[in-house]
Amino acid sequence: MEIHNNSCRNRNCPNCQAVLKELWVDKRRAEVIDSPYFHVVFTLPHQLNPLIYCNQKLLYGLLHRCCAETLLELSADKKWLGATPGIIQVLHTWNQELDYHVHMHCIVSGGGLTKDGKIRKSSKNFFIRTEVLRDKFKGKYMAHLSSLYKSGSLVFSSSCEKLRNSYHWKEWKNSLYEMDWCPYIKETFNGFGNAIEYLGRYTHKVALSNNRILSVTETEVTFSARGKKPTDPKRQITLSHEEFIRRFLMHVLPFGFQKIRYYGFLNNRMKSRNLKMIFRIQGEQRFRQRYAGLSMAELLKAVWAIDLAVCPQCGHAAMQQLGRSYAPFP
């Protein structure tokens, strides 16, 4: 038997995210429209890492803003879509080795609302060319970063101290412009609900899940990682306790920072009105919530077939419900 503490509900705890993820996915089901969906990933160059790490709240927020503005401005152009799509963005800061790797996962609907209140849908292929996304995103992020530098809003730690000097800043900025910032389309969904189920893998994920930890000794932790290429076998990474904790804690987000954000017709202020309009135009709402109003006991039974009134050891109904508590049968 394994003893687990009561749920701490901390968003960095690998034990406490499964229920929250299922509830989140269930709510998003009711917001899926009849259109293709696409998974777009924006990654920042690692040369930005020292500056981002000592300005996390500011520059993570800037990444959210630039990804959304890039997708919305290009989508509004009739050359690409000519409508406002729905966008869900999820910030991640790690790679398989737990190193610092800042990137944004975006689920983008291939259909949206036009200015005159109509629906326009794209083809099954993503409607914006990758090089157009790249150039727009790079230009936006660097322009806003330069503005923050000029306004004195940035903090410089010892790892990027030389950037205080305007000459070094300009030289460093020019080197970033010369790099190939490469957003990519990770997945295209032809089914309506598949996109949201897929995104559920990313929303409440933490830097390292328990099932990847292979062993813990008195001095080291060993965990599994995917191969560096899709065809490569899984690898084993072994770190000292201190290095393992250091890497894991790099991915604890600033207090109160919202890593999941909504844009386009899913923006929080106008979402209800926009979805009602879309479903009315499309003739029906494709999906509805399955778990709304369920108690935790009912949710566990519906999703994982776990019955709290059944003994996990013998499989017999060893508990009876008395009001809101459980007591053993006589």
N, C-alpha and C positions, 0 to 999 in steps of 0.2 A: 504494500500500500504506500502511496505517496501523499504526504501532507502538504497542502498549499495554503498560504495565508489568504484571508479574504481579499477580494479585488481592491487594488489601490487606485485603479482608474487613471493612473498616470499614462499620458499618451506615449511615453517612451518605454513602457513595460510590455514585453512580448506576450505576457499572459493575459493582458486586459483589453486586447483590441478586437478579438474575434466577434463578440456580441455587438460592439459599436460598429464594426464594419458591416455586419449583416443588416443592422438597422439603417445605416447610411445608404447602402445599396438599395434597400427596399424603398426608401423615400425617393431616391433618384429614378427608380423604375417609372414612377408616376409622372416624370418629366421628360420621358423619351418620346420624340416625335417620329413621324414616318419619313425617314431620310437616311442616307448613308452616314456613318460616323467614322472619324479618323483619329488616330493616336499620333500626336506630333510631339517630339522631344527637342527642347532647346537646351544646349549645353554651353557653359561659359568656359573659356580657356583657363587652364590651370595657373597661368601666370597671374591671374586675378586673385588667386586663393588667399594670399596673405592679407591683401586689402579687404577682401570680403569678410574674412574671419574676424577682423577687429572692428567691422562695421556691419554686423550681421543683420540686425533689424532693418537698417536703412537700405542695404544693398540686396537683401532677399526681397524686400518690398519693391525695390526698383526692378528686379528681375520679373516679378509678377506683372508689374505695370507694363514693361516693355514687351513681354510675350503677348499680353492681351491687346495692347495697342497695335502691334504688328499684325496679328490675326484679324482684328476688327477693321482696321483701315484698308488692308488688302481685300478682305471679303466684301467691303462696301463698294469696291470698284467693279463695275459691270464687266470688265475684262476677265474677272475671276469668278465672282458669284453674284455681286450686285444685291446683297442682302446681309442682314445681321444674324450670324449663327449663334448657337448656344455653346459656351465654352466652360469647361471645368478644368482648373489648373491645380496640380499637386506638386509641391516643392520636395525634392529629395537632395541630400547632400553627401551621399556615400556611393562607393562602388563595392564590388564583391570582397575586396580586401579590407573594407572599412576605412579606406583612405578618403580624404576630403575631395569630393567630386560633385560640384554644384550643378544641378540640372532641373528642368521643369517638365513634368508630364502634362500634356494637354489633350483632353478629349474634345474634339470639335465636331459639331453637327455639319453635315454636308448640305443642309437646308436651313433657310432662315427667313425672317420677315423683311420685306421690302419697305421703303418709306411710305408707299401707298397702301400698306396693310395686306399685301399678298404674300404667298409662299413661293420661294424660288429654290429649286433643288439642283445640286451638282450631279455629275455623272458618278460612277462608282470609283473613278480615279480621283485622287486628291486634286482640288481645284486651283491650288496655288503652286507654282513651280518652286522647287527647293532653293534655287539660287536667288530668286526674288525674296523669299522668306529670309534667307541668310543676310542679304545686303540691307534689308529694311531693319532687321533686328539688331545687327551690329551697329548700324548708324545711330539707332535710337539709344541703345545702351551706352555707347561711348559719348554721345552728345549730353545725355543726362549726367553721366559720371563727371564729365568736364565741368558742368554747371555746379555740381556738388563740391568739386575741388575749388573752384573760384569763389564760392560762397563760404568756404572754410568749414563745411559741414562734416568733412571726413576726419577720422581719427587714424593716426599712423603709429603702429606698434614698432618694436625694434626690427622686425622682419621686413618692414617696408619703409623704414625711417628715411631713406634717401629720397623717397618720392616727395618729401616736403619741399625739396629743391625744385624750382620750376623748370630748370633745364632737364633734370633727370625725369621729371614728370612728362615733359613733352617727348623726350626720347622713348620712354616706356610706352606712352600712349600711341606713338607712331608704330612701334613694333606690334602692338595689338591690332591696329588697323590692317597691318600686312598679313596677319594670320587668317587662316581659313576657318571661320566660325561655321560649323556645319550642322544646322538643324536637320532632322530626318523624320520621315514618316515611318513609324515603327509598325503600324498595323492599320489595315483598312477593314471595316466591318460592314458586311452587307445585311446582316440581321439587325433588327432594331434594338433588341434587348442585350445583345452580346457585348456591346461597347461598355455598358454600365457594369455588367458582371465582371468584365475584364478589368475595368478601372478599379474595382474593389480590391484587386491585388495590390494596388499602389497606395490607396488613400490612407489606410491605418497601419501600413507596414512600418516597422522600426528598422534600425540599421542592421540588426542581426536577429533572426528568429531562433527560438530554442532548438528546433530540429536541425539546425546547421551546426550546432556545437557537438563535436565528436568526443572530446575528452577534456577533463580538467584535472590537472595534477597539482602538486603543492607549489609548483613554480610556473607552469605554462597552461595555456588554453589552445586547443586545436579545433578548428572549424573548417567546414567545407566551403568551396567556392566553385562557381562555374568555370569552365575552360575559357581562355582568353579569346578563342574563336568558337563559333557555334558548333564546329565538329570536334573540338578538343574535349577530352574527358574531364571530369571534375578534379579539382585540386584540393590539397589540404594545406591550410595556413596555420602555422604555429607561432604564437606570440607569448612573451612573458606576461604575467598578470598586469604589471604596470603599463605595458604598451597596449594591451588589450583594452584596459579601462580608459586609457588616454584616447584611443581611437573611437571607442564607443561614445564617450562624452563629447567629442567634437560635433556630434550630430544631435545633441540636445538643443532644441530651438529656444530662442529668447522667450521669456515669460510672456504669455498672451499673444504671441505671434500666430496668425492664422495661416497655416500652410495650405489649406484648401480654400480656393476662392472661385467665384462664379462671375461670368461676364456675358455680354451679348444679351440675348433674350432671357438668359437665366440670372441676370443681375438681381440681387435680392429685392430691390425696391419695386421692380416692375414685373417680376417673374410670374406672379399669379395672373395678372392681366394678359401678359404675352401668351402664356400657355393656353388660357381659355380661348383666345383669338385663334391660335394655331389649331387647336383641336376642333374648333368650330369649322374652320376652313377645310381641314382634312376629313371631317365627317365623323371622327371618333377618337377616343383616347385609347391608344394601343395597350397600355399596361396600367395596372393599378397596384397599390401597396398590398402586400400579403399579410404583413405582421402588425399593422396598425391596431392599437388597443389591446394587444396580447400582454399578459403578465410575463415576468421573467421565466417562470416555470413553464408556461405555455410556449414561449419562444424557444426555450431549450429543447422541448419535446418536438416542436415543429421543424426545427432546423437540424438538430443533431440527434434526434430520437433519444434524448436523455430524459428519463422520467424521475423527478426528484422524490416521488413517492415509492420508488422501487429500490431495494437494497442493491448497491453496486457489487456486493460480494456474492450473494446467493441468488439474486435475480427475483426474489419474492417481494410482494407488496408489504414491506415492513413498516410503513408509516401511514398514518391517517391524518387528514387535515382537520385541525381544530381552529376555526376562525382563520387567522392569518399565520398560525404557527403549525409546526408538525410535532406529533408525539408518537412514541412507539405503541403498537397494538398491545393490548394486555395478553 
